[in-house]
Amino acid sequence: MLIDEIKIHLKAGKGGSGVVRWRHEKGKELAGPGGGNGGKGGDVFARAIRDIGGLASYRHIKELSAGRGGDGENFGRHGKNGADLFLAVPIGSVLTNADTRERFELLREGETVKILQGGRGGLGNEYFKTSFNTSPRQSTLGGVGEAADFSIELQLFADAGLIGLPNAGKSSLLNALSAARAKVGDYPFTTLEPNLGALHSFILADIPGLIEGASEGKGLGHKFLRHIRRTKILLHCISLENPARPDDSSSRQNDLVGLGSGGEDITAVWQTIREELKKYDQDLLNKKEIIILTKTDLVDASSSKKAEKSAKKLCPVVFAVSILDEQSIKNFSDSLVKILREL
């Protein structure tokens, strides 16, 4: 199960306290102040890793803290600095400080950002020595480190995102294009979490099926719409078959999307998804998009051509594929790689 959002309380380390100490030298009862400063508290960092399941490590953790700074020591020695805390999060994660609303985005492997500052170390009595105060008895406590609740949200960083209604053939297409092994089934919402696959050096993401009202939380779409934000291109899958209705005595041919209706069904499906993208984030409509007509094996060549003609009125780049037709998959795969290289 992919964990793509968590909430966690993070605390930077408290600074060590300064101390009151006295230097003792041979032949002298007291040679002056020698209390060192406390060490600095550990900072909290977030670091991007190439592991989509990285947030699962923190699923059951409510709080994490950096190390406390060590107290000062005799002979003016500083206390040891507290250990820093490094939070490993997947590439594409967005961390939001619930108190300040400050956001941190990590988009490259190894990218590291400081999100909380450790407390400063306290001052020992040696620090307060002056020509007028040769035996100070002052010291200060270490400072408290910053602390905050954070929400961490993963937004997949993929080159192309497969979108469409449930059962549009997205997972099957991902499997055919890559070495992915996404679950497939002849029922809606087979995909309950995003799946990733690699096509040459490009990453493809199968986004769980959207439905009308997804932007308002219906179905699974609202949870996964954010994963579309960082894709370079949208691969809009539209199946050439509608699920048969129990009370429908018409032929299978009449259940084909876009056929026998002047393309109105294809248009309606396309508009449904586009409307949900618009409601969630207007900028998603500006992404490059291509339409993929899937399950062409369920229609004859003439009907497939009619569907392509209808789809091209909506989008200039249209492909018709079937996972049972290796040549159609190869042609689409080669064309998609070329398109991605030009982006």
N, C-alpha and C positions, 0 to 999 in steps of 0.2 A: 504494500500500500504506500503510495507516494504521499509524504507529508510535505505540503507546500506552504503552510503557514503555522506559526507558533507565537506564543506570547511568553516572555520570560523577564524576570527581574534581574538586573545586572548591577553589580556594585564594584566600584574601583576600591583599591586598598587604602586603609587609613595610614597616615604617616606615623613613623615611629616618634617617640617622645625624646626631647632633649633631656639630659641628666645633669645633676649637680655632683661633680667629682672633684677630688683635690690631688694635685701632684705631690708626691712625697719623694724627696731626694735625700741621699745619704748626708747626714750631718745637719739636716734641716727638718724641723717638725712639720712645716707646711711651706710648699714652694709655689703655691698659686693654683688657680682653677684649672681643671683638666677635663671637665665634662663635655663630651662630644655631642654633635647634633644627631637627631634621629634620621633614619633613612626615609626616602620617599615611598609613598604607597604605590602599589602596582597600578598601571593603566589597563583599560579594557580596549582591545582591538577586535575588529572583525576582519577575517581573511577569506578571500574567495577560493574555493576548491572546485575541481572538476569532478563533482559527484552529485548527481541530481537528487540522491537520497540523503544528502548530508544533514538535513534538518531532523531526520529521524533520531539522531543521537540525542537530541534535546527534548524529545517528545514528552517525557515524563519528568523533566527537570523544571522546577519552579524558580530556582534562584542559583546564580553563580557569582563568585566573588574573586577578585584579584587578591594578591597577597599583601599582608600588612608589612609596613616598613619596620626594621629593627630599631630598638632604642639605641641612643648614643652610648658610647663606652668611655672608659678612662683614657687618659693621655690624649684627649682630643679626637679619638677615633669616632668616625661617623658610623651610625648603624647601617646595616645592610638594606638596600632597596628591596621593596616587596616585589614578588614575582608578577609579571604582567599576565593578564588573561587573554588568550586568543580564541575567539569564537569562530569556528570553521563553518562557513555557510556556502551553499552552491552558487556558482556563477549565475548572475541574474537576480540575486536577492536584493530586496529593498528593506532596510531597517529604519523604523520610525520611532523616535523618542516620544513616548506618550506625554511627557511633561512639556517639552520644548517644541514638539512637532518637527524637529530637525530630522531630515531624511538623508540616508546614506545609501548609495547604489553601488554595487560591486559588479563590474561588467567584464573584468579580465582575470584569468587565473593568476593567483598569487597577489592580486591587489589587496592592500591592507590599509585600513583607516582606523584612526583612534576615535572611539565613540564616547569614552568616559575618561576623565582625568583623575589620577590618583592624588591623595592628599599630600601636602608638603610635609617634610620632616620638621619636628620641633627643634628648638635651639637649646644647646647646652650652656652651662654657665661660663665656659671658656669664651663663648661668643660675646658675652657682655663685659669682658674685662677691658678697662680703660685705665689711663694714668691716674684718674681720680677715684676709680673703683677697682682696686686691685684684687679684691676677694668677693666677687659677686656671688650671690646665692640664688640667682634667677635662672629659670629654665622655662621652656614652654612645651605644651603638649603638641603632638602631631595633629595635622589637619585631617578633617574627615574627607574621604574620597567621594566623588560624585556617584550618584545612584539614580536609576530610573527604570521604569517598565518599558520594555521594547516589544513592538510587534515586528515580526520578521516574515516577509512574504516573498515567495519565489515567483518570479516571472520568467518563464522559459526563454532562453536566448537561442532561437532556432532560425535557420535561414528561410524555411518555408513552413507554413502552418496549414494543415488540412482541416477545413471547416465544412459544415453542412448539417442537415437535419440528421436525427438518429437513423441508423441503418442505411446511410448513403454509400457505404462501402469504403469509408476512410481507412479503417484498420486493415482491411484486406489489401487495399492499394499500398499502404505503408509496408506491409509484409512483402508484397511483390516487388517493391522498389528497393528494399533494403534487406538487411539480415534481421530485422526486428521480428519478434514473435508475439505481436499484439493479439489479444483474445478477440475472436470473431464469433458471431452467432446470428441466427436469423430472427432477431428480436431487438427492439429499441434499447438503447442505453447499455449495449454490451460493454462499451468502454466507460469505465468509471473513473479513470485518471489518465492524464496525458501519457502517450507513448512516444518514444523517440527512436529514430532510425537514421542511419548514415547512408547517403547516396554520394559515393566518392568522398569528397572532403566536406560535403554539405550536410547539415543536420535538418531532418524533417520532423515535425511534431504533429501527431494526431490529436487534435483537440476534441474532447468528448462532445457528443451531439448537442447542438443548440435547438431550441424550440421557440415558438412565439411566446414572448414574455420572459425570456431568459435573463434579460437585463434587469428585470424586476425580481429575480430570484426563483423563477419557475424552472422545474427540471434541474439539470446539472450545469446549465450554461453560465449562470452568474458566477459560480465558483471558479470557472476556468476561462472566462472571457479575458481576464488580465494576461493570460499566457499568449494572447494574439498580439499584444502591444509591440513586442520586440521582433516579430517576424518580419523579414524583408518583403515577402510576397505571400499572398493568400491563395491557396489552392481550393477553390470552391467546388466541392463534390455534389453533383445532383444525380440521383439514381434514375434510370429509365424505367424503373418499376415501382409502383405503389403497392403497399400491402393490400391484398384482396379483402373486401368487406364481406362479412358473413351473409348479408342479405342481398349481395350483388350477384345477379344471375347473368350479367353481361360477360362477354368473352374476356380472356386475359388481355387481348389487344387493347380493349377499352380502358384497362387499368394502367396503361403506360403513360408516364409523365410527359406532358407536352404533345402527345399525339392525339389527333382527332379533335383538337381544341385550339388549333392555331398557335400553339406554344403558350397558352395562357397559364397552364400548370407550372411549366418551367419558370415562367416569369414570376408567378406567385411564390414559388419556393425561393427563388433568388432574392426577391424583395423582402421576404420574411427574415432571412438571415441578415441582409443589408440593414434592415430597420433595427434589428437588435444590436448590431455593431454601432450604428449611429447613436442609439440611446445610451449605450455604455461609454463610448468615446468617439466624438465626431471625427477625430483624426484617423481613425481606422478606415474610414471610407476613402482616404487619400492613398492608401497602400496599393501597390500594384497587385492586380488580381487576374487569375485565369480561371475559366470554368472547365471542369472535368466531368463529362457525362460518363457515368459508371454503369456496369451491368449491361453492356451493349449486347451480350450474348443472349439476352432475353427478348431481343427484337430483331426484325429482319433488317437488311441493309438499307432498304428504302425508308423505313421508319427512323432509323438512326440518322440518316441524312437530314430528314425533316427536323429532328430534334436539334441537330447541329446548327441548322439554319436559324431556328428560333433562338438558340443560345447566343449566336453571334450578333443578334440585335441588342443583346445586353452587355456583351464583352467581346472585344475583337479577337481575343486568343481563346480558342476552344479546342479541347481534345476529347475524343471518344475512345474509351478503353474498356477492356474486359480482362479480369485476372486469368481467364481461361484462354486468352489470346496472347501468346508470348510476344508476337510481333508488335501488337498495339502497345504493350507495356514497354518494349524496347524503344519503340519510336518516341513514346512520351518521355521515357527516362532520358534519352539522348537530348531531346528538345529542352527538358527542364534543366539539365546540367548547363546547357548553353545559355539559357535565360539567367540562371543564377550567377554564372560567371560574368555576365554583362551588368549585373546590378551594382 
